[in-house]
Amino acid sequence: MVSLITFLAIGPWQIAIIVMVVLLLFGGKKIPELMRGLGSGIKEFKDASKEDDQLEEKKEE
């Protein structure tokens, strides 16, 4: 179990390597567009989960 946790731990060098790979795959011009899409997706997910919570609260009343 400890080896699995150690394996999943991400350090600064691993983050740097991931960033370099993303830059090489997508290029500098595509990254802001990808981040915008990711941000809007997260926002939509949060809004949908809030709506679900509100619907559940109304059903309980």
Protein Blocks (a to p, Z undefined) as FASTA:
>chain_A
ZZmmmmmpccfklmmmmmmmmmmmnopmlmmmmmmmmmmmmmmmmmmmmmmmmmmmmmmZ
Z
